[in-house]
């Protein structure tokens, strides 16, 4: 973030990745939705973007590149973002994403730290897209489940962010992406004087993935996330093991994790449901003890 004047600051972010779906147009949509999320998570409004593309021009049809860029452009138009340029390089591995510039009032910037004891924790999208993408690579995920996952990943966090910024009491926010729910939640409380309690049964997940997890069909990033952050997590014996895995699942274009006072949390979730975000849920709360730990029960 860069402060320009007392009432205006810039947010600049960049994100790109390799395809997680087969359809190039859909890949463009998901990549753009993912790239814009960091601006939404900071309470900002994305304004302009530049394409970042790595493309194997000698081994892949140029029509694939056109479809990726068209999908991305259509998603930018949906978000009200202006594409102002970009850069491409020849690469053996296809990659696509955006460099995004957004605006925010300096006094209204939201960070992934600052949660306070007594806050409710709200999650706006279901978990499990990393597991579904892994199952898809093994031709194990059904078409209906894959379609649900794609719709979730391609959905902008714009509406959720617009509603969130109507509550000046929001203390912290982050988007749940590659580190998984528990990884990003750990960042929110690491080195702080508060902890978190996650109510496992309240967390929205794609219920169909239970079988995949129990079969061991999980992305490698899930294991890395768990190894890195498990020392900060206390899991009650009543919490199913497969759910703990899901909570570490690396998400692509995941939802927002929002911390705000409990009384406002219920109202925010109600407004989200009315605005077409049915999965939004209060999944836990910020607690004074144990400090720097997440209790999952």
DRENDO-205432 format. One record per residue: residue in one letter; y, x, z of N, C-alpha, C, O, CB in turn. Coordinates in steps of 0.05 Angstrom, whole numbers, padded with zeros to 5 digits, always signed. Glycine has a CB too. Layout:
AYXZYXZYXZYXZYXZ
...
% end
This chain:
X-00024+00017+00000+00000+00000+00000+00025+00018+00000+00025+00038+00013+00000-00019+00024
X+00045+00009-00015+00070+00024-00017+00094+00005-00014+00097-00014-00029+00073+00040-00044
X+00110+00010+00007+00133-00007+00013+00156-00001-00005+00165+00022-00006+00141-00005+00043
X+00165-00021-00021+00188-00017-00039+00214-00024-00025+00234-00010-00028+00184-00034-00064
X+00214-00046-00010+00238-00054+00005+00228-00071+00029+00204-00074+00033+00258-00070-00013
X+00246-00081+00045+00239-00094+00070+00222-00119+00065+00206-00127+00082+00263-00102+00085
X+00225-00132+00041+00210-00156+00036+00189-00154+00014+00179-00174+00004+00229-00178+00029
X+00183-00129+00005+00165-00126-00017+00149-00099-00015+00161-00078-00011+00179-00127-00044
X+00123-00101-00018+00106-00077-00019+00086-00081-00041+00078-00103-00049+00091-00072+00008
X+00077-00059-00052+00056-00059-00073+00029-00053-00060+00027-00037-00042+00063-00038-00095
X+00009-00066-00070-00019-00059-00064-00032-00048-00090-00030-00061-00111-00035-00084-00053
X-00044-00025-00088-00058-00014-00112-00087-00008-00105-00093+00004-00084-00043+00012-00121
X-00104-00016-00122-00133-00013-00117-00148-00008-00143-00138-00015-00165-00144-00037-00102
X-00172+00003-00141-00188+00007-00165-00217+00003-00158-00226+00011-00137-00183+00036-00177
X-00232-00008-00177-00261-00013-00172-00274-00017-00199-00264-00031-00216-00266-00037-00153
X-00297-00004-00203-00313-00009-00227-00342-00002-00221-00348+00013-00203-00303+00008-00251
X-00361-00013-00237-00389-00009-00232-00406-00014-00256-00396-00023-00277-00399-00026-00208
X-00431-00008-00254-00450-00012-00276-00459-00042-00277-00455-00056-00257-00475+00006-00273
X-00470-00051-00299-00477-00079-00302-00498-00088-00281-00517-00074-00274-00489-00085-00329
X-00493-00112-00270-00512-00124-00251-00524-00150-00262-00540-00164-00249-00499-00129-00224
X-00515-00157-00287-00526-00180-00301-00530-00172-00330-00517-00153-00339-00508-00206-00299
X-00547-00186-00345-00552-00179-00373-00530-00188-00392-00525-00174-00411-00579-00191-00381
X-00518-00211-00387-00499-00222-00405-00472-00207-00403-00461-00206-00382-00494-00252-00400
X-00462-00195-00425-00438-00179-00424-00413-00194-00416-00397-00184-00400-00433-00166-00450
X-00410-00219-00425-00387-00235-00418-00387-00240-00388-00366-00238-00375-00387-00262-00434
X-00410-00247-00377-00412-00252-00349-00407-00227-00332-00394-00228-00311-00440-00264-00342
X-00417-00205-00342-00412-00179-00329-00382-00174-00326-00372-00165-00306-00425-00156-00343
X-00367-00179-00348-00338-00176-00348-00325-00194-00327-00306-00186-00313-00326-00182-00375
X-00334-00219-00325-00323-00238-00305-00328-00228-00277-00310-00228-00260-00336-00265-00309
X-00352-00220-00271-00359-00211-00244-00344-00185-00237-00334-00183-00214-00390-00206-00241
X-00342-00166-00255-00329-00141-00250-00299-00146-00243-00288-00133-00225-00331-00122-00274
X-00286-00164-00257-00258-00170-00252-00255-00184-00226-00237-00177-00210-00246-00187-00275
X-00271-00204-00220-00270-00219-00195-00273-00199-00171-00259-00201-00151-00291-00241-00193
X-00291-00180-00174-00296-00160-00154-00271-00142-00150-00263-00136-00128-00321-00143-00161
X-00260-00133-00172-00237-00115-00171-00212-00127-00158-00197-00113-00145-00230-00105-00199
X-00209-00153-00162-00185-00167-00151-00188-00172-00121-00167-00177-00108-00181-00193-00166
X-00212-00171-00111-00217-00180-00083-00202-00163-00062-00194-00174-00042-00246-00180-00077
X-00199-00137-00067-00186-00120-00047-00157-00129-00043-00146-00128-00021-00186-00091-00056
X-00144-00138-00064-00116-00148-00062-00116-00174-00046-00099-00178-00028-00103-00152-00089
X-00134-00192-00052-00136-00218-00037-00141-00212-00008-00130-00225+00010-00158-00236-00049
X-00159-00193-00002-00166-00188+00026-00143-00177+00042-00143-00179+00067-00190-00168+00027
X-00123-00165+00029-00100-00155+00044-00077-00175+00045-00055-00169+00055-00090-00130+00030
X-00083-00200+00037-00063-00221+00038-00043-00220+00015-00022-00233+00015-00048-00219+00063
X-00050-00204-00006-00032-00200-00028-00038-00218-00052-00058-00233-00052-00032-00172-00036
X-00021-00216-00072-00024-00230-00098-00027-00210-00120-00009-00195-00125+00000-00249-00103
X-00050-00209-00134-00053-00190-00157-00034-00198-00179-00032-00222-00186-00082-00190-00167
X-00021-00179-00191-00001-00184-00212-00009-00173-00239-00009-00187-00259+00026-00174-00203
X-00015-00147-00239-00022-00134-00264-00049-00118-00261-00057-00112-00238+00000-00115-00274
X-00061-00112-00283-00087-00097-00282-00089-00080-00307-00078-00085-00328-00111-00116-00280
X-00105-00058-00304-00112-00041-00327-00142-00038-00328-00155-00034-00307-00098-00013-00324
X-00153-00041-00352-00182-00039-00356-00191-00010-00352-00178+00009-00360-00190-00049-00383
X-00214-00007-00340-00228+00019-00339-00256+00014-00351-00272-00002-00340-00230+00030-00309
X-00262+00028-00373-00287+00023-00387-00301+00050-00395-00288+00067-00406-00283+00006-00412
X-00326+00052-00388-00343+00074-00398-00364+00061-00416-00378+00042-00407-00356+00090-00374
X-00367+00070-00441-00384+00056-00460-00399+00075-00477-00388+00094-00488-00367+00037-00477
X-00426+00071-00481-00442+00088-00498-00440+00079-00527-00457+00064-00537-00472+00087-00489
X-00419+00087-00540-00413+00077-00567-00434+00083-00588-00436+00068-00607-00387+00089-00576
X-00450+00104-00584-00470+00111-00603-00497+00096-00600-00514+00097-00618-00475+00141-00602
X-00501+00083-00577-00526+00070-00572-00524+00040-00566-00544+00027-00562-00540+00084-00549
X-00499+00030-00566-00495+00002-00559-00476-00011-00578-00456+00002-00586-00485-00001-00530
X-00481-00036-00586-00464-00050-00605-00436-00054-00594-00433-00061-00570-00477-00076-00613
X-00416-00050-00611-00388-00054-00602-00383-00083-00595-00364-00088-00579-00369-00045-00624
X-00399-00101-00605-00396-00129-00598-00401-00134-00568-00389-00152-00556-00415-00147-00615
X-00417-00117-00556-00422-00120-00527-00397-00113-00512-00390-00126-00492-00446-00101-00519
X-00383-00092-00521-00358-00084-00508-00337-00106-00510-00323-00112-00491-00347-00058-00520
X-00336-00119-00534-00317-00140-00538-00322-00163-00519-00304-00175-00507-00318-00151-00567
X-00348-00170-00515-00354-00192-00497-00348-00186-00468-00339-00203-00453-00384-00199-00500
X-00353-00161-00460-00346-00153-00433-00316-00156-00428-00307-00167-00408-00355-00123-00427
X-00300-00145-00447-00271-00146-00444-00261-00175-00446-00241-00182-00432-00258-00129-00465
X-00273-00191-00462-00265-00219-00463-00271-00234-00437-00254-00249-00427-00279-00234-00487
X-00294-00229-00426-00301-00241-00400-00281-00233-00378-00272-00249-00362-00329-00234-00391
X-00274-00207-00378-00255-00197-00359-00228-00209-00363-00214-00217-00344-00254-00167-00360
X-00219-00211-00389-00192-00222-00395-00191-00251-00386-00170-00260-00375-00186-00219-00424
X-00211-00267-00392-00211-00295-00384-00209-00298-00354-00196-00316-00344-00236-00309-00395
X-00223-00281-00339-00222-00282-00310-00194-00274-00300-00184-00285-00280-00243-00264-00297
X-00182-00254-00313-00155-00247-00305-00135-00270-00310-00117-00275-00294-00146-00222-00321
X-00138-00283-00333-00121-00306-00338-00125-00328-00317-00105-00340-00309-00127-00318-00366
X-00149-00332-00309-00154-00352-00287-00140-00344-00262-00130-00361-00247-00185-00354-00282
X-00138-00318-00257-00125-00308-00232-00095-00306-00235-00081-00300-00216-00137-00282-00225
X-00084-00310-00260-00056-00307-00264-00047-00278-00264-00025-00271-00257-00040-00321-00243
X-00066-00260-00273-00061-00231-00274-00056-00223-00303-00070-00232-00321-00085-00216-00261
X-00036-00205-00307-00030-00196-00333-00043-00169-00339-00040-00150-00323+00001-00193-00337
X-00059-00168-00360-00071-00143-00369-00050-00126-00383-00040-00135-00404-00096-00148-00387
X-00044-00102-00373-00022-00086-00385-00032-00061-00398-00016-00045-00408-00003-00079-00364
X-00058-00056-00400-00068-00032-00413-00095-00025-00402-00110-00041-00391-00049-00009-00410
X-00102+00001-00404-00127+00011-00394-00135+00037-00407-00120+00049-00422-00149-00010-00399
X-00160+00045-00401-00170+00070-00412-00200+00068-00416-00214+00056-00399-00162+00094-00394
X-00210+00080-00438-00238+00080-00443-00248+00108-00449-00233+00124-00460-00245+00061-00466
X-00273+00113-00442-00285+00139-00448-00314+00134-00458-00326+00114-00450-00285+00159-00424
X-00324+00152-00474-00352+00150-00483-00369+00160-00460-00364+00182-00449-00357+00166-00509
X-00390+00145-00453-00407+00152-00430-00435+00141-00436-00437+00120-00449-00396+00141-00403
X-00455+00155-00428-00482+00145-00432-00489+00121-00416-00508+00106-00422-00502+00167-00426
X-00473+00116-00394-00478+00093-00377-00454+00075-00377-00431+00083-00372-00484+00103-00348
X-00459+00050-00384-00438+00030-00385-00426+00024-00357-00441+00021-00338-00448+00004-00397
X-00399+00024-00356-00385+00017-00331-00360+00002-00338-00348+00007-00359-00379+00043-00314
X-00352-00017-00320-00328-00032-00325-00316-00041-00299-00330-00047-00280-00334-00057-00343
X-00289-00042-00298-00275-00051-00275-00245-00050-00281-00236-00048-00304-00282-00035-00250
X-00229-00051-00259-00200-00053-00262-00186-00035-00242-00196-00030-00220-00191-00081-00259
X-00163-00026-00250-00142-00016-00231-00122-00039-00229-00112-00049-00249-00128+00011-00241
X-00118-00048-00204-00102-00072-00199-00077-00066-00183-00078-00051-00164-00119-00094-00185
X-00055-00078-00190-00030-00076-00175-00023-00104-00165-00022-00123-00181-00007-00064-00191
X-00019-00107-00139-00011-00133-00127+00014-00130-00110+00024-00108-00106-00034-00144-00111
X+00024-00152-00101+00048-00152-00084+00042-00166-00057+00024-00184-00056+00072-00165-00098
X+00056-00159-00037+00053-00171-00010+00079-00166+00006+00092-00145+00002+00028-00160+00004
X+00085-00184+00024+00107-00179+00042+00098-00158+00063+00076-00161+00074+00117-00205+00057
X+00113-00137+00068+00104-00116+00086+00096-00126+00114+00080-00114+00128+00125-00095+00089
X+00109-00148+00123+00103-00159+00149+00078-00177+00149+00069-00186+00170+00127-00174+00160
X+00067-00182+00126+00044-00200+00124+00019-00187+00113+00001-00200+00104+00051-00224+00107
X+00019-00160+00113-00004-00146+00104-00027-00150+00123-00024-00148+00147+00002-00115+00100
X-00051-00155+00112-00075-00158+00128-00092-00133+00125-00096-00124+00102-00091-00183+00121
X-00102-00122+00147-00119-00098+00146-00147-00106+00155-00152-00128+00166-00108-00076+00163
X-00166-00088+00151-00193-00093+00160-00197-00085+00190-00220-00081+00199-00213-00078+00143
X-00175-00082+00204-00175-00076+00233-00155-00094+00246-00136-00104+00233-00170-00046+00239
X-00158-00098+00272-00138-00114+00287-00149-00140+00298-00134-00156+00310-00115-00120+00269
X-00176-00145+00295-00188-00169+00306-00184-00169+00337-00185-00148+00350-00218-00170+00299
X-00180-00192+00348-00175-00195+00376-00196-00212+00390-00207-00231+00378-00147-00207+00381
X-00202-00206+00415-00221-00221+00430-00213-00251+00431-00189-00257+00435-00224-00211+00460
X-00232-00268+00426-00227-00297+00424-00224-00307+00395-00223-00331+00391-00202-00303+00439
X-00222-00288+00376-00220-00296+00348-00246-00308+00338-00268-00300+00347-00212-00272+00331
X-00244-00327+00320-00267-00336+00304-00270-00318+00280-00251-00307+00270-00264-00366+00296
X-00295-00315+00271-00301-00300+00247-00310-00319+00225-00329-00334+00229-00323-00278+00252
X-00296-00318+00202-00303-00336+00180-00313-00320+00156-00301-00300+00149-00278-00353+00172
X-00334-00329+00144-00345-00318+00119-00343-00339+00098-00350-00362+00102-00374-00307+00123
X-00334-00331+00074-00328-00351+00053-00348-00353+00030-00347-00371+00014-00302-00345+00041
X-00367-00334+00029-00388-00335+00008-00415-00329+00021-00417-00315+00041-00382-00315-00015
X-00437-00340+00009-00464-00334+00020-00472-00306+00013-00462-00293-00006-00484-00354+00008
X-00490-00295+00029-00501-00268+00026-00527-00268+00010-00541-00288+00010-00505-00255+00053
X-00532-00245-00003-00558-00242-00016-00557-00234-00045-00578-00232-00058-00573-00267-00014
X-00533-00230-00056-00532-00224-00085-00545-00197-00092-00556-00195-00113-00503-00223-00094
X-00544-00178-00073-00557-00152-00079-00587-00155-00081-00600-00143-00098-00550-00132-00058
X-00598-00171-00063-00627-00176-00064-00635-00191-00089-00655-00185-00101-00636-00191-00039
X-00619-00211-00096-00625-00227-00120-00623-00209-00145-00640-00211-00163-00605-00250-00123
X-00603-00191-00147-00601-00173-00170-00625-00155-00171-00634-00148-00193-00575-00157-00168
X-00635-00146-00148-00659-00129-00148-00684-00144-00157-00700-00134-00173-00664-00118-00120
X-00686-00169-00148-00709-00186-00157-00707-00192-00187-00727-00193-00200-00709-00212-00141
X-00682-00195-00197-00679-00200-00225-00688-00177-00242-00701-00180-00263-00649-00205-00231
X-00683-00152-00233-00692-00129-00248-00723-00128-00250-00734-00117-00269-00682-00103-00234
X-00736-00140-00230-00765-00141-00231-00776-00167-00243-00800-00172-00240-00776-00137-00203
X-00759-00182-00255-00766-00208-00268-00779-00227-00248-00797-00242-00254-00785-00203-00291
X-00769-00226-00223-00780-00243-00202-00762-00266-00194-00771-00286-00182-00786-00227-00178
X-00736-00264-00200-00717-00285-00193-00716-00307-00214-00714-00301-00238-00689-00273-00189
X-00718-00332-00205-00717-00355-00223-00689-00359-00234-00669-00350-00223-00727-00380-00209
X-00688-00373-00257-00663-00377-00270-00643-00392-00254-00619-00386-00255-00668-00392-00296
X-00652-00412-00239-00633-00428-00223-00620-00411-00201-00596-00413-00196-00647-00452-00210
X-00636-00395-00188-00625-00377-00167-00606-00357-00179-00585-00352-00167-00648-00363-00152
X-00613-00345-00201-00596-00325-00214-00569-00338-00222-00548-00326-00218-00610-00313-00239
X-00571-00362-00233-00546-00376-00240-00528-00381-00216-00504-00378-00218-00553-00403-00254
X-00540-00389-00194-00524-00394-00169-00511-00368-00160-00488-00367-00152-00542-00405-00147
X-00526-00346-00162-00515-00320-00153-00493-00311-00171-00472-00301-00162-00538-00299-00153
X-00496-00315-00197-00475-00307-00216-00449-00324-00212-00427-00313-00212-00485-00310-00245
X-00453-00350-00208-00429-00366-00203-00414-00357-00178-00390-00357-00177-00437-00396-00200
X-00430-00349-00158-00418-00340-00133-00403-00314-00137-00380-00311-00128-00440-00336-00111
X-00415-00295-00152-00402-00269-00156-00377-00271-00174-00358-00257-00171-00422-00249-00169
X-00378-00290-00193-00356-00293-00212-00333-00309-00200-00311-00310-00212-00366-00306-00237
X-00337-00322-00178-00316-00339-00166-00295-00321-00153-00302-00304-00136-00328-00359-00146
X-00271-00326-00160-00249-00311-00148-00246-00318-00118-00253-00340-00109-00223-00317-00162
X-00236-00298-00103-00229-00304-00075-00200-00314-00073-00189-00314-00051-00232-00278-00058
X-00189-00322-00095-00161-00331-00096-00156-00355-00078-00137-00354-00062-00153-00337-00125
X-00172-00376-00080-00167-00400-00065-00170-00394-00035-00154-00403-00018-00186-00422-00073
X-00192-00379-00028-00196-00372+00000-00172-00356+00011-00164-00360+00034-00222-00356+00003
X-00162-00337-00005-00139-00321+00004-00114-00338+00006-00099-00334+00026-00135-00298-00016
X-00109-00356-00013-00086-00373-00011-00086-00390+00014-00066-00393+00028-00085-00392-00036
X-00109-00401+00021-00111-00416+00045-00108-00399+00070-00095-00407+00089-00138-00431+00046
X-00121-00375+00070-00119-00357+00093-00090-00350+00099-00082-00349+00122-00136-00332+00088
X-00074-00344+00078-00047-00335+00083-00029-00357+00093-00006-00352+00100-00036-00323+00057
X-00038-00382+00093-00023-00404+00105-00024-00403+00136-00010-00418+00149-00034-00431+00095
X-00041-00385+00146-00044-00382+00175-00033-00356+00184-00046-00335+00181-00074-00385+00184
X-00009-00355+00194+00003-00329+00203-00011-00317+00227-00005-00294+00234+00032-00333+00210
X-00030-00331+00238-00045-00321+00261-00070-00304+00253-00084-00294+00271-00054-00343+00279
X-00075-00300+00227-00097-00284+00218-00092-00255+00228-00071-00244+00223-00101-00285+00187
X-00112-00244+00242-00109-00217+00253-00121-00195+00236-00112-00172+00237-00121-00216+00281
X-00142-00201+00220-00155-00181+00204-00171-00195+00182-00179-00218+00185-00174-00163+00222
X-00175-00180+00160-00191-00191+00138-00203-00168+00122-00190-00146+00120-00175-00210+00120
X-00226-00172+00111-00238-00153+00092-00255-00169+00073-00263-00191+00079-00255-00131+00107
X-00261-00157+00050-00280-00170+00032-00307-00157+00036-00309-00132+00040-00271-00168+00002
X-00328-00173+00035-00355-00163+00040-00367-00154+00014-00373-00170-00003-00373-00185+00054
X-00370-00128+00011-00381-00117-00014-00404-00097-00009-00424-00105+00003-00358-00103-00030
X-00400-00072-00017-00423-00054-00018-00435-00047+00009-00458-00039+00010-00415-00030-00031
X-00420-00049+00031-00431-00042+00057-00445-00065+00071-00457-00062+00092-00409-00031+00075
X-00445-00088+00058-00458-00112+00070-00442-00123+00093-00422-00112+00101-00485-00104+00081
X-00450-00147+00102-00435-00161+00124-00432-00143+00148-00410-00140+00159-00449-00187+00131
X-00454-00132+00158-00453-00117+00183-00439-00090+00179-00427-00080+00198-00481-00112+00194
X-00440-00079+00155-00426-00054+00150-00396-00058+00151-00381-00043+00163-00434-00043+00123
X-00386-00079+00138-00357-00085+00137-00348-00095+00164-00326-00089+00173-00350-00105+00116
X-00365-00110+00178-00358-00119+00205-00355-00095+00224-00338-00095+00241-00379-00139+00216
X-00373-00076+00221-00372-00051+00237-00345-00037+00233-00334-00026+00252-00395-00033+00231
X-00335-00036+00208-00310-00023+00203-00287-00037+00218-00268-00024+00227-00304-00023+00173
X-00290-00063+00222-00268-00079+00234-00266-00073+00264-00244-00076+00276-00273-00108+00231
X-00287-00064+00277-00286-00059+00306-00291-00030+00314-00290-00024+00337-00306-00077+00319
X-00297-00013+00295-00303+00015+00302-00280+00028+00316-00257+00027+00306-00310+00031+00276
X-00285+00040+00339-00264+00053+00355-00244+00034+00368-00223+00043+00377-00250+00072+00337
X-00250+00008+00368-00231-00011+00380-00240-00019+00408-00261-00010+00418-00229-00036+00362
X-00225-00037+00421-00232-00045+00448-00245-00073+00448-00244-00087+00468-00207-00046+00465
X-00256-00081+00425-00270-00107+00423-00297-00103+00409-00302-00083+00397-00253-00128+00408
X-00314-00124+00411-00339-00125+00397-00341-00151+00382-00321-00166+00380-00363-00122+00416
X-00364-00157+00371-00368-00181+00355-00395-00194+00363-00414-00180+00370-00367-00176+00325
X-00396-00220+00362-00421-00235+00364-00425-00250+00338-00408-00266+00331-00421-00254+00389
X-00447-00245+00325-00454-00259+00300-00476-00279+00306-00497-00272+00316-00462-00239+00278
X-00471-00304+00299-00491-00325+00302-00508-00327+00276-00499-00338+00256-00478-00353+00309
X-00532-00315+00277-00548-00312+00253-00552-00338+00238-00551-00339+00213-00574-00300+00260
X-00557-00360+00252-00563-00385+00239-00539-00398+00226-00542-00416+00210-00575-00404+00259
X-00515-00388+00232-00490-00399+00221-00481-00384+00196-00463-00393+00181-00468-00398+00241
X-00493-00361+00190-00485-00345+00167-00496-00357+00141-00520-00360+00139-00495-00315+00171
X-00479-00362+00122-00489-00373+00096-00504-00352+00080-00493-00330+00076-00465-00385+00080
X-00528-00359+00072-00544-00341+00056-00558-00357+00034-00560-00382+00036-00565-00325+00073
X-00566-00344+00013-00583-00357-00007-00611-00359+00005-00625-00339+00007-00583-00341-00035
X-00619-00383+00012-00644-00386+00027-00668-00377+00011-00689-00370+00023-00647-00415+00035
X-00667-00377-00015-00690-00370-00032-00698-00340-00029-00719-00333-00038-00684-00376-00061
X-00680-00324-00017-00686-00295-00017-00704-00287+00005-00713-00263+00006-00660-00280-00015
X-00711-00305+00024-00728-00297+00046-00754-00285+00036-00763-00265+00047-00734-00322+00063
X-00766-00297+00016-00792-00287+00006-00789-00259-00006-00806-00243-00002-00803-00306-00015
X-00767-00254-00020-00763-00228-00032-00761-00206-00010-00773-00185-00012-00737-00228-00049
X-00745-00212+00011-00742-00193+00033-00768-00187+00046-00774-00163+00051-00721-00203+00053
X-00784-00207+00051-00809-00203+00065-00829-00188+00047-00849-00177+00057-00821-00230+00073
X-00825-00189+00021-00842-00174+00002-00831-00145-00002-00844-00129-00015-00842-00188-00025
X-00809-00139+00011-00797-00112+00008-00780-00108-00017-00774-00086-00024-00819-00092+00008
X-00773-00130-00030-00756-00128-00054-00727-00128-00045-00714-00149-00044-00762-00152-00074
X-00717-00105-00039-00690-00101-00029-00677-00077-00043-00691-00058-00051-00689-00098+00002
X-00651-00077-00047-00637-00054-00059-00637-00030-00041-00637-00033-00017-00609-00062-00068
X-00636-00006-00053-00635+00018-00037-00610+00020-00020-00611+00031+00002-00636+00042-00055
X-00588+00008-00029-00564+00008-00014-00566-00006+00013-00552+00000+00032-00541-00004-00029
X-00584-00026+00015-00589-00041+00039-00599-00021+00061-00590-00022+00084-00608-00064+00035
X-00619-00005+00053-00630+00014+00073-00609+00034+00082-00609+00042+00105-00654+00028+00061
X-00593+00043+00063-00572+00063+00070-00551+00050+00089-00543+00062+00109-00557+00073+00045
X-00544+00025+00084-00525+00011+00102-00536+00008+00130-00522+00013+00150-00519-00017+00090
X-00562+00001+00131-00575-00003+00157-00577+00023+00172-00571+00024+00197-00603-00016+00154
X-00584+00044+00159-00586+00070+00172-00559+00080+00183-00558+00092+00204-00598+00091+00152
X-00538+00074+00168-00512+00084+00175-00499+00069+00198-00485+00080+00214-00493+00083+00151
X-00505+00042+00200-00490+00026+00220-00508+00013+00241-00498+00000+00259-00476+00004+00205
X-00534+00017+00240-00552+00003+00259-00546+00011+00288-00551-00005+00306-00581+00009+00252
X-00535+00035+00292-00529+00043+00320-00507+00026+00333-00503+00027+00357-00521+00073+00320
X-00492+00011+00316-00471-00006+00327-00480-00035+00330-00464-00052+00338-00447-00005+00308
X-00505-00040+00324-00515-00068+00323-00537-00072+00344-00556-00057+00346-00525-00075+00295
X-00534-00093+00360-00555-00102+00379-00566-00129+00369-00551-00148+00367-00544-00104+00408
X-00592-00129+00362-00604-00153+00351-00621-00166+00372-00639-00154+00384-00620-00146+00326
X-00616-00192+00377-00633-00207+00396-00660-00212+00385-00664-00213+00360-00619-00234+00403
X-00680-00215+00402-00708-00219+00393-00711-00246+00379-00731-00249+00364-00727-00218+00417
X-00692-00264+00382-00694-00290+00369-00685-00289+00340-00688-00309+00326-00677-00310+00385
X-00672-00267+00332-00662-00266+00304-00684-00256+00286-00695-00234+00290-00638-00247+00303
X-00691-00271+00265-00712-00262+00246-00705-00235+00233-00682-00230+00226-00716-00283+00224
X-00725-00218+00230-00720-00192+00218-00709-00193+00190-00693-00177+00182-00746-00175+00219
X-00719-00213+00174-00710-00215+00146-00680-00220+00145-00667-00212+00126-00726-00236+00132
X-00670-00235+00164-00641-00241+00164-00624-00216+00170-00603-00213+00158-00635-00263+00184
X-00634-00199+00187-00620-00175+00193-00618-00158+00167-00597-00146+00162-00634-00158+00215
X-00639-00157+00152-00638-00143+00126-00617-00155+00108-00601-00141+00096-00665-00144+00112
X-00615-00182+00107-00596-00195+00090-00567-00188+00099-00549-00186+00082-00600-00226+00091
X-00563-00185+00125-00537-00179+00135-00528-00151+00127-00504-00144+00129-00536-00182+00165
X-00546-00134+00119-00539-00107+00109-00540-00106+00079-00534-00085+00067-00559-00086+00121
X-00546-00127+00066-00549-00128+00036-00522-00121+00023-00502-00135+00029-00559-00155+00027
X-00521-00101+00005-00495-00095-00009-00488-00118-00028-00504-00125-00045-00497-00068-00024
X-00465-00129-00025-00456-00151-00041-00439-00142-00065-00424-00122-00062-00441-00172-00025
X-00440-00156-00087-00422-00152-00109-00403-00176-00109-00412-00199-00111-00437-00149-00136
X-00377-00171-00108-00357-00192-00108-00363-00213-00087-00365-00237-00092-00356-00206-00136
X-00367-00203-00062-00374-00221-00040-00349-00235-00029-00327-00233-00040-00386-00205-00017
X-00353-00250-00008-00332-00267+00003-00314-00251+00022-00317-00227+00026-00344-00290+00018
X-00295-00266+00034-00277-00254+00053-00288-00258+00081-00300-00279+00087-00248-00267+00051
X-00284-00238+00098-00291-00240+00127-00264-00240+00142-00250-00220+00141-00310-00216+00136
X-00258-00262+00155-00231-00267+00166-00233-00270+00196-00251-00283+00206-00218-00292+00153
X-00214-00257+00210-00213-00259+00240-00187-00272+00247-00165-00262+00241-00216-00231+00253
X-00188-00295+00261-00164-00310+00270-00171-00327+00294-00195-00331+00299-00152-00327+00247
X-00152-00336+00309-00158-00352+00333-00176-00375+00328-00175-00388+00307-00132-00362+00346
X-00194-00381+00347-00214-00401+00344-00203-00428+00335-00214-00441+00318-00230-00404+00370
X-00181-00437+00347-00170-00463+00341-00161-00465+00312-00164-00486+00299-00146-00470+00359
X-00151-00443+00301-00143-00442+00273-00167-00438+00254-00167-00447+00231-00123-00420+00268
X-00188-00425+00264-00212-00421+00248-00225-00446+00239-00232-00449+00215-00232-00404+00263
X-00227-00466+00256-00240-00491+00249-00223-00505+00228-00234-00517+00210-00243-00509+00274
X-00197-00504+00230-00180-00517+00211-00181-00503+00184-00180-00517+00163-00151-00518+00221
X-00182-00477+00184-00183-00462+00159-00209-00469+00144-00209-00473+00120-00182-00432+00164
X-00231-00470+00159-00257-00477+00146-00256-00505+00135-00266-00510+00113-00280-00474+00167
X-00243-00523+00149-00241-00551+00139-00226-00551+00113-00234-00565+00094-00227-00569+00160
X-00203-00537+00111-00188-00536+00087-00203-00523+00064-00200-00531+00041-00161-00521+00091
X-00219-00503+00070-00235-00489+00050-00255-00509+00038-00259-00509+00014-00248-00465+00061
X-00268-00524+00055-00288-00543+00046-00274-00564+00027-00286-00571+00007-00301-00558+00069
X-00251-00573+00035-00236-00592+00018-00227-00580-00008-00223-00595-00028-00212-00602+00034
X-00224-00554-00009-00214-00540-00033-00236-00529-00051-00231-00513-00069-00195-00518-00025
X-00261-00536-00045-00283-00528-00063-00297-00502-00055-00308-00488-00072-00273-00525-00090
X-00295-00495-00029-00310-00472-00019-00330-00482+00003-00325-00478+00026-00291-00450-00007
X-00351-00495-00005-00369-00509+00014-00384-00490+00032-00392-00498+00054-00388-00526-00001
X-00388-00465+00024-00404-00446+00040-00388-00434+00063-00400-00423+00081-00415-00424+00022
X-00362-00436+00062-00345-00424+00083-00355-00433+00111-00359-00457+00115-00316-00430+00079
X-00357-00415+00130-00368-00422+00156-00357-00403+00177-00352-00380+00172-00398-00422+00156
X-00355-00413+00202-00350-00396+00225-00377-00384+00232-00396-00399+00239-00337-00412+00249
X-00379-00358+00231-00405-00344+00235-00407-00329+00261-00427-00317+00267-00410-00325+00212
X-00386-00330+00277-00386-00316+00303-00358-00313+00314-00340-00328+00307-00398-00288+00299
X-00355-00295+00333-00329-00291+00346-00326-00262+00355-00345-00247+00357-00326-00310+00370
X-00301-00255+00359-00295-00229+00370-00296-00231+00400-00284-00249+00412-00267-00219+00360
X-00309-00212+00413-00314-00213+00442-00304-00187+00455-00302-00166+00442-00345-00217+00448
X-00297-00189+00481-00286-00165+00495-00308-00144+00500-00301-00120+00502-00273-00173+00520
X-00332-00152+00504-00354-00134+00510-00379-00142+00494-00383-00166+00490-00360-00133+00541
X-00396-00123+00486-00393-00094+00488-00373-00083+00467-00375-00091+00444-00420-00081+00486
X-00356-00066+00475-00336-00055+00457-00349-00039+00435-00368-00023+00439-00316-00037+00473
X-00339-00043+00411-00349-00027+00388-00378-00033+00380-00390-00018+00366-00347+00001+00394
X-00388-00056+00389-00416-00065+00382-00416-00093+00370-00398-00109+00376-00434-00063+00407
X-00436-00098+00354-00441-00124+00343-00467-00135+00354-00488-00123+00351-00441-00124+00312
X-00465-00158+00366-00489-00172+00377-00497-00193+00357-00482-00212+00352-00484-00183+00405
X-00521-00191+00347-00532-00211+00328-00553-00228+00342-00574-00217+00351-00543-00197+00302
X-00548-00253+00344-00567-00270+00359-00571-00297+00344-00586-00314+00353-00557-00276+00388
% end
